[in-house]
Amino acid sequence: MEKITFQVPDTEETADFFVMEQTRINGVDYLLVTEKEDGDCDAYILKDISGQQDAEAVYEMVETDEELSALSKVFASLLDDVDIH
């Protein structure tokens, strides 16, 4: 599982996540990430909001219920052995 580090905008803080799966829908990249590599833990769906001018990818957490519900179904179908609620 790939480990990625994010830097919080305007601060020196970082957060590490493990990428469980990724997908592209309607030209937008999404990542399903967790804080731990193994075991039960919270999962987050991140959306790539970077523009073409950005040197690095910029992600934000998906928070709208409708988008989360649709993306959860997509990731659940990609990962047969993972239960996403």
FENDA-V748466 format. One record per residue. N is the residue number from 1. RES is the residue in three letters. PSI is psi as a letter, one per 40 degrees, with the letter a starting at -180 (* if undefined). OMEGA is omega in whole degrees, -180 to 180 (NA if undefined). D_LAST is the distance of its C-alpha to the last C-alpha in Angstrom with 2 decimals. Layout:
{{N & RES & PSI & OMEGA & D_LAST} {N & RES & PSI & OMEGA & D_LAST}}
This chain:
{{1 & MET & h & -179 & 20.97} {2 & GLU & h & 177 & 22.42} {3 & LYS & h & 178 & 22.59} {4 & ILE & i & 179 & 23.13} {5 & THR & h & 177 & 24.55} {6 & PHE & i & 173 & 24.16} {7 & GLN & h & 179 & 26.86} {8 & VAL & h & -178 & 26.16} {9 & PRO & i & 176 & 28.48} {10 & ASP & e & 177 & 31.77} {11 & THR & i & 176 & 31.35} {12 & GLU & e & -177 & 31.93} {13 & GLU & i & 176 & 28.52} {14 & THR & i & 177 & 26.31} {15 & ALA & h & 179 & 22.76} {16 & ASP & h & 177 & 21.92} {17 & PHE & i & 175 & 18.76} {18 & PHE & h & -178 & 18.20} {19 & VAL & h & 178 & 17.41} {20 & MET & d & -177 & 15.13} {21 & GLU & i & 174 & 15.68} {22 & GLN & i & 179 & 17.37} {23 & THR & i & 176 & 18.15} {24 & ARG & h & 179 & 20.55} {25 & ILE & h & -179 & 20.11} {26 & ASN & f & 177 & 23.19} {27 & GLY & e & -180 & 24.83} {28 & VAL & h & 179 & 22.16} {29 & ASP & h & 178 & 20.71} {30 & TYR & i & 176 & 17.09} {31 & LEU & h & 169 & 15.97} {32 & LEU & h & -174 & 12.75} {33 & VAL & i & 175 & 13.97} {34 & THR & i & 179 & 13.63} {35 & GLU & d & -180 & 16.27} {36 & LYS & i & -179 & 17.18} {37 & GLU & d & -177 & 18.26} {38 & ASP & i & 174 & 17.41} {39 & GLY & i & 179 & 15.46} {40 & ASP & h & 176 & 12.30} {41 & CYS & i & 178 & 11.69} {42 & ASP & i & 175 & 9.86} {43 & ALA & i & -179 & 9.38} {44 & TYR & i & 174 & 10.91} {45 & ILE & h & -179 & 11.98} {46 & LEU & i & -178 & 15.72} {47 & LYS & h & 178 & 18.14} {48 & ASP & h & -179 & 21.76} {49 & ILE & e & -178 & 24.04} {50 & SER & i & 175 & 27.25} {51 & GLY & i & -180 & 30.37} {52 & GLN & d & -179 & 32.98} {53 & GLN & e & -178 & 35.13} {54 & ASP & h & 179 & 32.62} {55 & ALA & d & 180 & 33.71} {56 & GLU & i & 178 & 30.24} {57 & ALA & i & 177 & 26.75} {58 & VAL & h & -178 & 25.23} {59 & TYR & i & 171 & 21.46} {60 & GLU & i & 179 & 19.53} {61 & MET & h & 175 & 15.92} {62 & VAL & h & -175 & 14.28} {63 & GLU & e & -179 & 13.92} {64 & THR & h & -177 & 14.47} {65 & ASP & d & -178 & 11.88} {66 & GLU & d & 180 & 13.38} {67 & GLU & d & 178 & 13.42} {68 & LEU & d & -179 & 9.87} {69 & SER & d & -179 & 8.79} {70 & ALA & d & -179 & 11.54} {71 & LEU & d & 177 & 11.05} {72 & SER & d & 178 & 7.46} {73 & LYS & d & 179 & 9.27} {74 & VAL & d & -179 & 12.18} {75 & PHE & d & 178 & 10.86} {76 & ALA & d & 179 & 9.21} {77 & SER & d & 177 & 12.74} {78 & LEU & d & -177 & 14.44} {79 & LEU & g & -176 & 12.99} {80 & ASP & d & -173 & 13.61} {81 & ASP & e & -178 & 13.18} {82 & VAL & h & 178 & 9.81} {83 & ASP & h & -179 & 6.57} {84 & ILE & h & 179 & 3.81} {85 & HIS & * & NA & 0.00}}
